[in-house]
Amino acid sequence: MAYKINDECIGCGACADACPTECISEVDGKYVINADECVDCGTCADTCPVEAPQAE
């Protein structure tokens, strides 16, 4: 099960910098996770200051 970034994202990029599979990219000032590449490690959720990444 992959993670998904919700609307609480503030566009800081902390999740993308921390992602070990580099499956997070910026789209229009917000970040999105490529579910096909996400390994469900939770690193993005652990580093996000507003808890935007959530397990689906």
C-alpha positions, -999 to +999 in steps of 0.1 A: +000+000+000+015+033-011+015+067+007-004+097-007+002+133+000-030+152+011-040+188+007-021+198+038+011+199+018+029+232+022+054+224-006+085+224+016+101+194-002+112+176+030+095+144+019+111+144-015+146+150-001+141+121+024+125+095+000+149+066-005+133+056-038+130+092-052+093+086-061+081+120-049+080+149-073+067+185-073+036+194-093+023+230-092+039+238-059+027+206-041+043+172-039+030+139-052+040+103-047+043+078-076+024+049-061+040+024-085+075+033-071+065+038-034+078+010-012+056+020+018+086+028+041+070+058+058+101+080+056+081+108+039+055+108+067+082+108+094+099+139+079+069+160+069+063+189+093+025+190+086+019+152+083+007+155+047+019+120+036-006+094+047-009+057+041-037+049+017 
